[in-house]
C-alpha cells in the first residue's frame, strides 16, 4: 500500500507548467451540511461562471512557479463569501502579480460553499493549514524557503487567512509527513477582510478572539468606502501596534469592496506595489541569512 507521503506526491500532475496537487488524496476529512436554499439561490442555477467557482468537494493547490524565484511563496485565498471563489480577480491575477516579483504563487481551491456551516471558515482553514504543510514539504522541489511561506486573502479569503494566522485552537486531522501542519504562515496579507469584531460594538473583538503575541507580520489594505472592512482592518492593525508586532496598514479613499487585481484607475490600484515594498522591507523577498 502506498504511504500517505507517496500518495501526496504521486497524485500531483502538471498542466501548462503549473503543478496541481490534491490536498486530501487519502480522503477529505469531515462532513459538510447541505447548502441551504438561500445559498443555492445566491449561487444561481449555473453554479459556476467565468471568474468564479463553487461546489468544490476536492480541495487542491495549483503552484505557479516564478520565472526568477527569490525563494518566497504565497498561498492565495480568493474571496466569495464562503459560497464561491473569485478565481481570476482574487486568484490567477494575484498569482501573476506575485510571479512578477519573484514569488512562487500557490492558488488554494478550498472547500465551498461552507456559508451554512456553524463556523463557515472551519473546513477552509483545514484546507489552508494542509496547504501550508504541503508547500513546506515540497519546498526543495519548488525552490521555496520553508521559512518564507506567506498567505494572502481577499474578503472571505482574508477572514480565512486571519483565522489561520491568529487562531490558536488545536485541530486534529491527517498531517503532512515531515512537516508541522499546525504551524501558521510566516507572513499575512489581509485584503478587505473582516469577521473578527463584535457585531454590536465595533471597538471590540468578538468574544473568544484575540491577536496572539506570536502573530505573523501583517499587511492590511482596504478602501475607506468599503462598509465595515476599514474598521476591521484598522482595529486589527491597532492590536498589532499594541502588541508591538510588525504591521502596515493602507486605507485608500475609494475602491469599494472587491477591487482585487482589477484596474480601477484609482490610487487603490497601487496596493500591489505597496505590498511588494512591504514584503521586501520585511525581508521576505530576500534569501534567509
C-alpha positions as a Python dict, from the first residue, in 0.01 Angstrom:
ca = {
    (1, 'X'): (0, 0, 0),
    (2, 'X'): (131, 341, -84),
    (3, 'X'): (218, 560, 210),
    (4, 'X'): (42, 894, 262),
    (5, 'X'): (362, 1069, 158),
    (6, 'X'): (380, 874, -167),
    (7, 'X'): (15, 940, -234),
    (8, 'X'): (61, 1312, -187),
    (9, 'X'): (347, 1326, -433),
    (10, 'X'): (228, 1076, -694),
    (11, 'X'): (-116, 1231, -742),
    (12, 'X'): (20, 1568, -846),
    (13, 'X'): (16, 1649, -1215),
    (14, 'X'): (141, 1936, -1426),
    (15, 'X'): (-65, 2147, -1665),
    (16, 'X'): (100, 2418, -1874),
    (17, 'X'): (389, 2439, -1627),
    (18, 'X'): (157, 2469, -1327),
    (19, 'X'): (158, 2192, -1068),
    (20, 'X'): (-184, 2084, -935),
    (21, 'X'): (-185, 1894, -606),
    (22, 'X'): (-496, 1747, -442),
    (23, 'X'): (-479, 1827, -71),
    (24, 'X'): (-654, 1520, 65),
    (25, 'X'): (-573, 1223, -164),
    (26, 'X'): (-648, 982, 120),
    (27, 'X'): (-997, 1130, 169),
    (28, 'X'): (-1130, 1475, 258),
    (29, 'X'): (-1200, 1491, 634),
    (30, 'X'): (-1528, 1599, 787),
    (31, 'X'): (-1889, 1603, 670),
    (32, 'X'): (-2039, 1923, 533),
    (33, 'X'): (-2401, 2029, 566),
    (34, 'X'): (-2610, 2059, 252),
    (35, 'X'): (-2626, 2414, 114),
    (36, 'X'): (-2943, 2599, 211),
    (37, 'X'): (-3193, 2726, -45),
    (38, 'X'): (-3073, 3080, 29),
    (39, 'X'): (-2715, 2980, -54),
    (40, 'X'): (-2819, 2795, -369),
    (41, 'X'): (-3030, 3093, -479),
    (42, 'X'): (-2734, 3321, -423),
    (43, 'X'): (-2502, 3096, -622),
    (44, 'X'): (-2752, 3073, -905),
    (45, 'X'): (-2865, 2785, -1128),
    (46, 'X'): (-2536, 2752, -1319),
    (47, 'X'): (-2325, 2739, -1002),
    (48, 'X'): (-2006, 2843, -1176),
    (49, 'X'): (-1950, 3120, -1428),
    (50, 'X'): (-1637, 3284, -1571),
    (51, 'X'): (-1425, 3421, -1288),
    (52, 'X'): (-1588, 3221, -1010),
    (53, 'X'): (-1603, 2861, -893),
    (54, 'X'): (-1805, 2677, -631),
    (55, 'X'): (-1922, 2332, -519),
    (56, 'X'): (-1559, 2239, -452),
    (57, 'X'): (-1556, 1893, -298),
    (58, 'X'): (-1189, 1803, -355),
    (59, 'X'): (-971, 2097, -246),
    (60, 'X'): (-636, 2143, -417),
    (61, 'X'): (-349, 2383, -471),
    (62, 'X'): (-210, 2500, -804),
    (63, 'X'): (155, 2605, -792),
    (64, 'X'): (263, 2887, -1026),
    (65, 'X'): (645, 2898, -1020),
    (66, 'X'): (808, 3238, -1060),
    (67, 'X'): (1031, 3274, -1368),
    (68, 'X'): (1306, 3415, -1144),
    (69, 'X'): (1223, 3278, -798),
    (70, 'X'): (1359, 3452, -489),
    (71, 'X'): (1255, 3168, -257),
    (72, 'X'): (937, 3323, -117),
    (73, 'X'): (597, 3162, -164),
    (74, 'X'): (247, 3296, -100),
    (75, 'X'): (-71, 3090, -80),
    (76, 'X'): (-354, 3283, -247),
    (77, 'X'): (-704, 3256, -94),
    (78, 'X'): (-977, 3413, -311),
    (79, 'X'): (-1292, 3554, -156),
    (80, 'X'): (-1656, 3487, -229),
    (81, 'X'): (-1846, 3486, 98),
    (82, 'X'): (-1765, 3119, 162),
    (83, 'X'): (-2010, 3030, -115),
    (84, 'X'): (-1784, 3070, -421),
    (85, 'X'): (-1424, 3157, -513),
    (86, 'X'): (-1332, 3466, -717),
    (87, 'X'): (-1076, 3274, -919),
    (88, 'X'): (-947, 3548, -1152),
    (89, 'X'): (-968, 3891, -984),
    (90, 'X'): (-859, 3746, -649),
    (91, 'X'): (-691, 3431, -782),
    (92, 'X'): (-491, 3393, -1102),
    (93, 'X'): (-449, 3770, -1133),
    (94, 'X'): (-285, 3772, -790),
    (95, 'X'): (-62, 3480, -891),
    (96, 'X'): (57, 3672, -1198),
    (97, 'X'): (149, 3971, -982),
    (98, 'X'): (333, 3753, -730),
    (99, 'X'): (529, 3583, -1008),
    (100, 'X'): (631, 3926, -1141),
    (101, 'X'): (811, 4000, -813),
    (102, 'X'): (981, 3660, -794),
    (103, 'X'): (733, 3493, -558),
    (104, 'X'): (606, 3141, -620),
    (105, 'X'): (226, 3167, -610),
    (106, 'X'): (8, 2886, -476),
    (107, 'X'): (-363, 2918, -557),
    (108, 'X'): (-583, 2744, -300),
    (109, 'X'): (-915, 2595, -408),
    (110, 'X'): (-1068, 2548, -65),
    (111, 'X'): (-1399, 2378, 6),
    (112, 'X'): (-1706, 2581, -92),
    (113, 'X'): (-1980, 2653, -23),
    (114, 'X'): (-1947, 2642, 355),
    (115, 'X'): (-2159, 2950, 431),
    (116, 'X'): (-2421, 2736, 608),
    (117, 'X'): (-2178, 2569, 846),
    (118, 'X'): (-2182, 2676, 1212),
    (119, 'X'): (-1827, 2804, 1151),
    (120, 'X'): (-1802, 2879, 776),
    (121, 'X'): (-1424, 2913, 798),
    (122, 'X'): (-1360, 2578, 969),
    (123, 'X'): (-1320, 2345, 668),
    (124, 'X'): (-1139, 2611, 459),
    (125, 'X'): (-893, 2664, 747),
    (126, 'X'): (-821, 2290, 747),
    (127, 'X'): (-751, 2316, 373),
    (128, 'X'): (-522, 2616, 419),
    (129, 'X'): (-329, 2456, 705),
    (130, 'X'): (-290, 2143, 494),
    (131, 'X'): (-168, 2357, 204),
    (132, 'X'): (95, 2520, 426),
    (133, 'X'): (221, 2176, 522),
    (134, 'X'): (233, 2051, 164),
    (135, 'X'): (415, 2362, 38),
    (136, 'X'): (677, 2333, 310),
    (137, 'X'): (714, 1960, 246),
    (138, 'X'): (780, 2028, -124),
    (139, 'X'): (996, 2337, -59),
    (140, 'X'): (1309, 2180, -207),
    (141, 'X'): (1132, 2067, -524),
    (142, 'X'): (966, 2404, -578),
    (143, 'X'): (1271, 2620, -488),
    (144, 'X'): (1094, 2763, -183),
    (145, 'X'): (1236, 2870, 152),
    (146, 'X'): (1007, 2692, 405),
    (147, 'X'): (1058, 2986, 643),
    (148, 'X'): (920, 3236, 390),
    (149, 'X'): (575, 3096, 315),
    (150, 'X'): (306, 3361, 343),
    (151, 'X'): (-66, 3386, 277),
    (152, 'X'): (-286, 3645, 109),
    (153, 'X'): (-664, 3654, 134),
    (154, 'X'): (-944, 3870, -3),
    (155, 'X'): (-1278, 3930, 173),
    (156, 'X'): (-1386, 3583, 298),
    (157, 'X'): (-1040, 3464, 193),
    (158, 'X'): (-895, 3731, 423),
    (159, 'X'): (-1115, 3601, 703),
    (160, 'X'): (-973, 3258, 624),
    (161, 'X'): (-607, 3367, 637),
    (162, 'X'): (-685, 3563, 954),
    (163, 'X'): (-807, 3250, 1128),
    (164, 'X'): (-504, 3055, 1005),
    (165, 'X'): (-274, 3334, 1128),
    (166, 'X'): (-433, 3421, 1463),
    (167, 'X'): (-643, 3131, 1591),
    (168, 'X'): (-463, 2900, 1828),
    (169, 'X'): (-734, 2636, 1851),
    (170, 'X'): (-582, 2286, 1830),
    (171, 'X'): (-702, 2094, 1525),
    (172, 'X'): (-678, 1721, 1464),
    (173, 'X'): (-669, 1589, 1109),
    (174, 'X'): (-421, 1387, 899),
    (175, 'X'): (-84, 1560, 897),
    (176, 'X'): (162, 1605, 613),
    (177, 'X'): (462, 1377, 681),
    (178, 'X'): (775, 1566, 773),
    (179, 'X'): (602, 1898, 846),
    (180, 'X'): (422, 2069, 1130),
    (181, 'X'): (81, 2137, 976),
    (182, 'X'): (-27, 2327, 1287),
    (183, 'X'): (236, 2593, 1214),
    (184, 'X'): (81, 2903, 1064),
    (185, 'X'): (204, 3130, 785),
    (186, 'X'): (528, 3326, 810),
    (187, 'X'): (353, 3647, 698),
    (188, 'X'): (0, 3756, 617),
    (189, 'X'): (-156, 3991, 364),
    (190, 'X'): (-512, 4078, 468),
    (191, 'X'): (-713, 4246, 190),
    (192, 'X'): (-1054, 4398, 275),
    (193, 'X'): (-1138, 4122, 522),
    (194, 'X'): (-1348, 4111, 837),
    (195, 'X'): (-1542, 3891, 1073),
    (196, 'X'): (-1331, 3947, 1386),
    (197, 'X'): (-1517, 4233, 1557),
    (198, 'X'): (-1819, 4224, 1786),
    (199, 'X'): (-2139, 4272, 1587),
    (200, 'X'): (-2273, 4537, 1822),
    (201, 'X'): (-1958, 4715, 1938),
    (202, 'X'): (-1703, 4755, 1658),
    (203, 'X'): (-1442, 4882, 1905),
    (204, 'X'): (-1411, 4529, 2045),
    (205, 'X'): (-1314, 4191, 1909),
    (206, 'X'): (-1583, 3925, 1909),
    (207, 'X'): (-1593, 3702, 2213),
    (208, 'X'): (-1319, 3440, 2218),
    (209, 'X'): (-1093, 3611, 1965),
    (210, 'X'): (-764, 3787, 2024),
    (211, 'X'): (-450, 3854, 1823),
    (212, 'X'): (-181, 3631, 1976),
    (213, 'X'): (159, 3759, 2082),
    (214, 'X'): (325, 3538, 1818),
    (215, 'X'): (109, 3659, 1528),
    (216, 'X'): (295, 3674, 1195),
    (217, 'X'): (387, 4011, 1038),
    (218, 'X'): (81, 4152, 862),
    (219, 'X'): (-4, 4387, 576),
    (220, 'X'): (-356, 4531, 578),
    (221, 'X'): (-517, 4704, 279),
    (222, 'X'): (-872, 4831, 233),
    (223, 'X'): (-1080, 5110, 78),
    (224, 'X'): (-1240, 5372, 303),
    (225, 'X'): (-1575, 5334, 121),
    (226, 'X'): (-1599, 4959, 194),
    (227, 'X'): (-1864, 4940, 467),
    (228, 'X'): (-1716, 4776, 783),
    (229, 'X'): (-1393, 4639, 635),
    (230, 'X'): (-1191, 4957, 711),
    (231, 'X'): (-1294, 4939, 1077),
    (232, 'X'): (-1192, 4571, 1092),
    (233, 'X'): (-853, 4635, 933),
    (234, 'X'): (-784, 4940, 1149),
    (235, 'X'): (-877, 4759, 1469),
    (236, 'X'): (-656, 4463, 1383),
    (237, 'X'): (-370, 4698, 1296),
    (238, 'X'): (-409, 4882, 1628),
    (239, 'X'): (-388, 4550, 1811),
    (240, 'X'): (-67, 4470, 1625),
    (241, 'X'): (64, 4811, 1734),
    (242, 'X'): (-37, 4748, 2094),
    (243, 'X'): (148, 4415, 2088),
    (244, 'X'): (448, 4576, 1914),
    (245, 'X'): (421, 4334, 1620),
    (246, 'X'): (534, 4417, 1264),
    (247, 'X'): (244, 4551, 1057),
    (248, 'X'): (149, 4802, 790),
    (249, 'X'): (-194, 4949, 711),
    (250, 'X'): (-310, 5112, 386),
    (251, 'X'): (-653, 5275, 361),
    (252, 'X'): (-745, 5416, 18),
    (253, 'X'): (-1027, 5667, -5),
    (254, 'X'): (-1204, 5487, -292),
    (255, 'X'): (-1213, 5137, -429),
    (256, 'X'): (-1512, 4977, -259),
    (257, 'X'): (-1516, 4606, -189),
    (258, 'X'): (-1359, 4353, -423),
    (259, 'X'): (-1107, 4562, -615),
    (260, 'X'): (-856, 4274, -609),
    (261, 'X'): (-623, 4297, -908),
    (262, 'X'): (-882, 4471, -1126),
    (263, 'X'): (-759, 4803, -1264),
    (264, 'X'): (-992, 5078, -1136),
    (265, 'X'): (-786, 5382, -1248),
    (266, 'X'): (-789, 5491, -884),
    (267, 'X'): (-497, 5516, -639),
    (268, 'X'): (-605, 5183, -489),
    (269, 'X'): (-450, 5018, -796),
    (270, 'X'): (-114, 5084, -630),
    (271, 'X'): (-177, 4845, -343),
    (272, 'X'): (24, 4565, -508),
    (273, 'X'): (329, 4790, -535),
    (274, 'X'): (291, 4884, -167),
    (275, 'X'): (254, 4518, -71),
    (276, 'X'): (566, 4421, -264),
    (277, 'X'): (762, 4700, -96),
    (278, 'X'): (640, 4583, 244),
    (279, 'X'): (741, 4222, 175),
    (280, 'X'): (1081, 4345, 62),
    (281, 'X'): (1129, 4570, 365),
    (282, 'X'): (1040, 4282, 598),
    (283, 'X'): (1296, 4058, 429),
    (284, 'X'): (1055, 3809, 274),
    (285, 'X'): (1179, 3868, -80),
    (286, 'X'): (1544, 3807, 7),
    (287, 'X'): (1714, 3476, 92),
    (288, 'X'): (1735, 3397, 462),
    (289, 'X'): (2069, 3471, 620),
}
